Structure formats: C-alpha cells, structure tokens
Amino acid sequence: MSAAVITVETQKDLAHKLIIQPPSAGLSLQGCIRVPGDKSISHRALMLGAIAQGETQIQGLLLGEDPRSTASCFQAMGAEISELNTKLVTVQGIGLGKLQESTDVLNAGNSGTTLRLMLGLLASHPERFFTVTGDSSLRSRPMSRVVKPLQQMGAEIWGRKGNSLAPLAVQGRVLKPIHYHSPIASAQVKSCILLASLLTEGQTTVTEPALSRDHSERMLRAFGAELSIDPETNSVTVTGPAQLYGQKVIVPGDISSAAFWLVAGAIVPGSELVVENVGVNPTRTGILEALALMGADIQLENQRLVAGEPVADLRVRSSVLKSCTIAGDIIPRMIDEIPILAVAAVFAQGTTIIRDAAELRVKESDRITVMSQQLNKMGAKVSELPDGMEITGGTPLVGTDVDSYTDHRIAMSLAIASLLATGITTIHRAEAAAISYPDFTTTLKKLLPD
C-alpha cells in the first residue's frame, strides 16, 4: 500500500494549491482531535465584550481570519483587545453607546457576520459616522437584508446598488423599536436587529419563519440584556436601552468545522474518529440529524454545559450511507454544513435531494453552483436546483484540478471528497480554509497513515 501524500504549494500571490493523493488501498482514519473554536460564538464574544462595561475574558477563541477582522474593527472604535490566542483573550469594554468614530474605513475582510452584526451597532450610535467595507467577495454579498430593517428603525445607511452592497456609509441615529417579521431564518439578520435594539428605547421584536442559531440570545442574556423568547412563534424581544457587563466566555469547538471529520469518518471505510469538545447547541445540530437520516454512526459522549452552551464529544464510525431528502426547518440549522453534506451524498446509495437552501447562493461563493461544478469535475453526478442540489451517489471519483473559489467551506469539502478519489486532486486557492480552520491541513495529515 502506498502512503497518502499531501502537499501545499504557495504561489507568488500567496495563493495555495493543496495537492492530495490518497493511498492506493487500505485508507482508514483513526484518532482523537479537537477543532477550532466556534466562529459564531467567537465573533459575538468579541463584539459584546467591546461594548460591555468592564473586562471580558475569552477562552478558546477561533484564530481564523474572520474573528481577526471583528477584533480589528472594534479596536479601531476604541475597545482594548489583547493579542488573539486560544488560551485567554481579554477585552476591555468601553460601554454601550460609546463606540468611537474610526479614523479609517472599517474593514470586515471576508466576514459577513462581522459586517452585518456590526451595522446594527453602528446605526444606533447617534451623531457618529462610520464607513465599512470588506474584501471583493464580501463586497458582492447582499446587505439589504439587514439595511432594510435598520432603515425601518430610522437608520441612515448608504451604499452601492440601492444601499445593498458594501462599501457602506452609516450615520448613527436614535432608532425606534419595531416588530420585524424576517422573510428568512437568518441569525445574522436577527442578531443585527437585536444589537441595534440595545440602545433603542422600548421593545424590539424579531420573528423568523424558522428557528435560526441562537448564540446571540444566549450571550446577550449572559451579558445582562433584558431578553424574552417565544419559541412557539420563533420570536425574540429585547427591551432597551440595555446595559451589558463583561463576562467570562468559554468557546466550544465549532460543529461546522467538526462536520468535515464527521463526514470523513463516515465515508472512509474502517474509520473511527472522536472529535472532542464540540458545541451541540440545538440550533446548530442539523448536520447531526441529516447524517443520522443517512445512516451515519455518530454518538454523542460526555455531554455537558459549558458557559451556557451544550457541549459533547462526537464519535463517528464508518458506515454505509443511504440517500435522503433534506429540506424545511432543518436547513437553517445546518446551512454552513451543506457543502460537506453534499460530499456525504456522493458516497451514499441512491439520490439525495437538498431543497430550501437558496441562501447558499449568497455565501462566500454561490455554493450550489460551485459544489455542483467541482464535484462533477471529479466524476460525481450532481444537478443544480434553484434552491439546492440533487446528488446521485455511488459514482467513483477521480482526482483532478478543482477550485475553492476562495470559499473556505468549499476548499475543505473538496479535500474530504479527494480522500476517496482515484489519483491526485489539486485544490486551487485552498488558503481560504484559514478563514475558519487555519490548521485544517495539519489535522488532515495527522489523521492519515504514514
């Protein structure tokens, strides 16, 4: 049996090629690993720490590019944030309503969470002016979904394409409370409005068509905001103005990052992996439910609560997967994991259908089109649907040149697919993985046999 070969080539523009050649036979994945801190919680801990009174201590922060963008933006507005690391980050908050005008444009990099959530805070700071932008990918992503409800609250925001694209200019105002019925289940939309409501007199309510991830609600309550939830109507209400106080935050491992290893362990014969310390917030566990529908052997062990968030160790063993239909309310609870779920479907028996996921078209890339095209290059049978994909499993994959389109989840999903492809797969622009998982390649090498 030949050994697996994984190499990284750095090009002149610092782009990376990730080259993967699996062994000719006998590949199995064995080991116990930890994944980086949850990206959603990392963003929110930095933001709320920055606008709270007193010191916030964060353990387990994700060191990806996106949280670094959040830290940089809030440092530019007056918050003192220590050097980012996984052991302990301290944030000296400046107090709610006291963000300072930055002398430069606030740059959110590739992070939609940074930009969309931050807009709620900027818009609610009276008599202050801010300008915000991002990289080329973020500047093409729709911002109207948060700009419109903020405008209903009285915000003044200007931008390209009818105020829908960054760069954006924000003139802070005294806002009014609203009851916003969101047309989509989106934690970013919900969180943006909730953050705007912290400085707004009265009760602001957001109602969603389905439940989206609730990290903002949990953390806002922990920091001292007056918040109520109506689970029957998927509504959350904040009473403002609020006062926030610094807290100790322990960030669990990101289930979105764990998903790559859960799928890898399920599809590679003879594998058994344990992914430790993973956040299993019920608004994020759609991927576990979807894989269970497909027959994956995944067990939750050592379940506990850590700083208000449910956490578990996840044990996955290889199994024979079968097709299923994934649609409806489960989609908002696994929207970021659909690219790697598509890889699982390629190795499942039968035809898997994914619907109600049109949101994938406005992520870091059009993930429906990109995943369909790149998997088909490798020999898969994937058809695009307007709001999802139809994937017929069982067709052998062949290594070839594929492209991440600078999308971190695409890059890592293609890497997992390549483990069972015949020959060499070259993933172009694989450096995108560092957005959420800087050590992905190192972990992959660790799991493969020498």
C-alpha positions, 0 to 999 in steps of 0.5 A: 500500500502506498502512503497518502501524500499531501502537499501545499504549494504557495504561489507568488500571490500567496495563493495555495494549491493543496495537492492530495493523493490518497493511498492506493488501498487500505485508507482508514482514519483513526484518532482523537482531535479537537477543532477550532473554536466556534466562529459564531460564538467567537465573533459575538464574544468579541463584539459584546465584550467591546461594548460591555462595561468592564473586562471580558475574558475569552477562552478558546477563541477561533484564530481564523481570519474572520474573528481577526477582522471583528477584533480589528474593527472594534479596536479601531472604535476604541475597545482594548483587545489583547493579542488573539490566542486560544488560551485567554483573550481579554477585552476591555469594554468601553460601554454601550453607546460609546463606540468611537468614530474610526479614523479609517474605513472599517474593514470586515475582510471576508466576514459577513457576520462581522459586517452585518452584526456590526451595522446594527451597532453602528446605526444606533450610535447617534451623531457618529459616522462610520464607513465599512467595507470588506474584501471583493467577495464580501463586497458582492454579498447582499446587505439589504437584508439587514439595511432594510430593517435598520432603515425601518428603525430610522437608520441612515445607511448608504451604499452601492446598488440601492444601499445593498452592497458594501462599501457602506456609509452609516450615520448613527441615529436614535432608532425606534423599536419595531416588530420585524417579521424576517422573510428568512431564518437568518441569525445574522439578520436577527442578531443585527436587529437585536444589537441595534435594539440595545440602545433603542428605547422600548421593545424590539421584536424579531420573528423568523419563519424558522428557528435560526442559531441562537448564540446571540440570545444566549450571550446577550442574556449572559451579558445582562440584556433584558431578553424574552423568547417565544419559541412557539412563534420563533420570536425574540424581544429585547427591551432597551436601552440595555446595559451589558457587563463583561463576562467570562466566555468559554468557546466550544469547538465549532460543529461546522468545522467538526462536520468535515471529520464527521463526514470523513469518518463516515465515508472512509471505510474502517474509520473511527474518529472522536472529535472532542469538545464540540458545541451541540447547541440545538440550533446548530445540530442539523448536520447531526440529524441529516447524517443520522437520516443517512445512516451515519454512526455518530454518538454523542459522549460526555455531554455537558454545559459549558458557559451556557452552551451544550457541549459533547464529544462526537464519535463517528464510525464508518458506515454505509450511507443511504440517500435522503431528502433534506429540506424545511426547518432543518436547513437553517440549522445546518446551512454552513454544513451543506457543502460537506453534506453534499460530499456525504451524498456522493458516497451514499446509495441512491439520490439525495435531494437538498431543497430550501437552501437558496441562501447558499447562493449568497455565501462566500461563493454561490455554493450550489453552483460551485459544489455542483461544478467541482464535484462533477469535475471529479466524476460525481453526478450532481444537478443544480436546483434553484434552491439546492442540489440533487446528488446521485451517489455511488459514482467513483471519483477521480482526482483532478484540478478543482477550485475553492473559489476562495470559499473556505467551506468549499476548499475543505469539502473538496479535500474530504471528497479527494480522500476517496478519489482515484489519483491526485486532486489539486485544490486551487486557492485552498488558503481560504480554509484559514478563514475558519480552520487555519490548521485544517491541513495539519489535522488532515495529515495527522489523521492519515497513515504514514 
